Amino acid sequence: MKTPVLLCVLLFSQSWAFEFIIVGKWESETSGPLDESGRYRRNVLTSEEEDFEAIQGNEITVKSYKVESRITSRFAHTTVKSSVFNSAAKAQSIGFNVQIPKRAFINIFTMNVNGITFVGSVKEKTVARNLYTLARAHGKAAGIIRTNSQAMETFRTEVHVPPGSKVEFELHYQEMMQRKLGFYQHTLHIQPGRLVPLLQVDVYIFEPKGIKFVTAPNTLGEQFSDLTKITHTKEKAHVVFKPTLQQQLKCENCTESAVDGVFTVKYDVERESNAGELQVSDGHFIQFFAPSDLSPLSKNIVFVIDVSGSMWGLKMKQTVEAMKAILNDLSMDDYFSIIDFNHNVRCWNEDMVQASSIQVDEAKKYIQSIKPSGGTNINEALLRAVQMLVRASNQGLIDSRSVSMIILVSDGDPTVGEIKLSTIQKNVKRVMRGDFSLFSLGIGFDVDFDFLERIALENRGVAQRIFANHDAAEQLKTFYSQVSSPLLRTITIHFPENTVNNVTQNRFDKFFSGSELIVAGKLLPTDLTTLQSFTTASAANMDLNIQTDADILQLDSELSTHQHSFPGFARQMWAYITVNQLLAERSLATTASRKRKITQRIVALALEHQFVTPFTAMLVEGEDEGRTERLIADSPRDSKHGCCSATAPLSGSIPVQRLVYQTPPWAPPTNAPLSEATGTRESILPGHITVVEGDPHFIINLPRSNMDICFNIDSKPGHILNLVSDPGTGVTINGQLVGSKKLKNNKMNTYFGTISIYSKTDGVQVIVGTNRIDLMEDRNNHSFSWGVTAELILNRMKVTIVKEQHVTVMIDGRISVMVLLHRVWKKHPVQVDFLGIYMSSDNKYSAKVHGLIGQFAQEPEVKVYGVHEGADPKKKEAIMEVKGNKLAVTRGWQKDYRRDKKRGSDVYCWFVHNNGKGFVDGIYTSYILPRLDSFLNAL
């Protein structure tokens, strides 16, 4: 069993010299020795937590206790400071303890005792040990311990000082915020253990794209409910908690502090729909990707539940409670089954079944009837689960775009069948398909969590420990909520060639709603002022290609003006992600040489970025009368977690160095205006086009006659006008009018505010508005803002969005429509944002096509004659013969804004008055429809 290292620094008043004491042994850097069965020998970890006090000692005065967190772009740098005075008449030990998150890295520790300062620096562990042993020349030595609790670790240090001494402690640690269930949560343990004259917590948040919300739920007790203050602007937030001595009192007449618990801040950031967020700072980049407004993928889940004797009682009761809630959450599109195992393996149903209400009720009855007993046969249970998914896939029950997963719930090690953990791991890896995932939930502390994590990481999943207490059911349900709504699969984020290197993991198996994917790397020297990233993924019914851009210099300029931001966040965040991925990669390494190479990379990064990891230690040194005094801060290992506690992103293999790729052909060239290029030729229509712009002005191109005919439609806001209705191809294109803000010259101008392109054959509808673009197929709905450049493929329909410019829809390569976005000044007294429509005259419609535009696919005979001067000398007049009508027309011009959205280019045309009467079949009111997906009735 590992013996803890205890820090005691003894300071004697006469000599002011430090003497050191060390108790225990150094930790091994290996993954732990194997026992006879092939398991790693592990320490006993209990869930019992001792009473915690940040400052320990008798007759001491704590002058101040301050905690400050600076969160910049999801990366937190936290500083804990305390000033303590020894009020006793004799020398005594003073302890400084800080609880920090398990995923945080300590990177700075200083201690000042009566003017003597100890400063920490991170060293490779063996180097630190060798330097540290020199302190034994004084006859004694010292150390620092970090111990494990549930989700936290405890940093402990203790200094022995004479009476009247002043001691100042300062600890810094860094961590990356992880988004779960739609928000980030920052947790600080505030447990001073006594009244403090100056007790203050400050959390500063800076998010360049804006903060959506920030809250600080009261978790310290009812008496502190109104003491937390939040100030919040678009990009910044400041959360402060500063109770007075009176407010800290546990009761009116007592001297104990009521401040004892967790201080929590929750927040989320603004996002431009599904575009992702690319940030560049300090020679590094961070790509955040957290899409929403996408329909969930359907799921195929096999629940594998341990029902051995050790699950008897509260564990089983809580598992049953959680499973009932989880089963209720399944949708009709999901398939599932249940396997329970002890020394035997039983299947509720040998096949995957649809999650109908009848099947879910039957499954809940089965779960309720389980009586735990016997041993634990994990190997056979997992193999049976994989076989069930493989059989369902071979039988065609599994949708090719669905997500298949196994969720294992167990509280102990295997005792029946195959019990060698390494063999079980190999067995599961051998049979698992590349698109299946395994999630492992370990209940309590008897389970080998290191094994559960390895087997999950190796099979595109994650592991989580469930603490066997009164809220275990809630923990199980919360974990399921995090993986219950997969939105994307097969996600890749890549960058143009020769722009970046040292890229962290950029391929992800799945993306779950409410979470976030993060890729980081270094910039290569370049003359470019903009960095681009390209994200490809598969959604429920479409494939996505998304482009994101970032100004290389802008963020550094912004950071320099913000007092409480963390300017070095990008550099440290890249190192943080890389080290954690290497730790996870090391846990899966199968050879000693591979482990050594990965360890060397971890150590190199930890030294450069000053992280205390399982393979580095912090050497704390101070000068006293010419002598160097040394302490050492070591990083612990989770006693059921092997040496390397780390969690990789939700994905499979995790090589840290990734190749980058050429710019995809659909992306706009970096040197071309977005309004002029999207890479796909379909998105910029050819010269022969029909246009609808402005109020709304129709320009009908007649290629055979080599002329353009114009007319206006004066209708009312809210009316839906049919532009193309083609029952032969199953396509209808409609536009809904929006009115100006007020009358101008006693007239309400109307514009197209919404355009719908619906393919009945494909069952796909694209609705383009001035705020967003919606894609709908049956029950699958996806939404994108105009802030994204993307290409989306749904069946035969390709949709290309160019950021704040236009949307092009191509149906089966035969029909193309471009919708151009017009933005106006938000405070304009009259005008509103509106859309222009551009259609190729070469579109291939059927003979049944009609509509205000569609009817001209069969070009009518047009004759214009009798051209003469009109009332306006700039506009000639003439007679037009068309469709058996003689119409008085005027020569004028309208605008084509494809090339120049500000000024447009003139298109000369013959203008038909009175809503195109005589040129358009019937009257314009015949083209008003009830819904955006309606087809036109025969006129």
Summary of the structure (lengths in Angstrom):
residues: 939
radius of gyration: 33.9
end to end distance: 88.1
largest distance: 117.6
contacts: 3238
relative contact order: 0.10
helix: 17%
strand: 41%
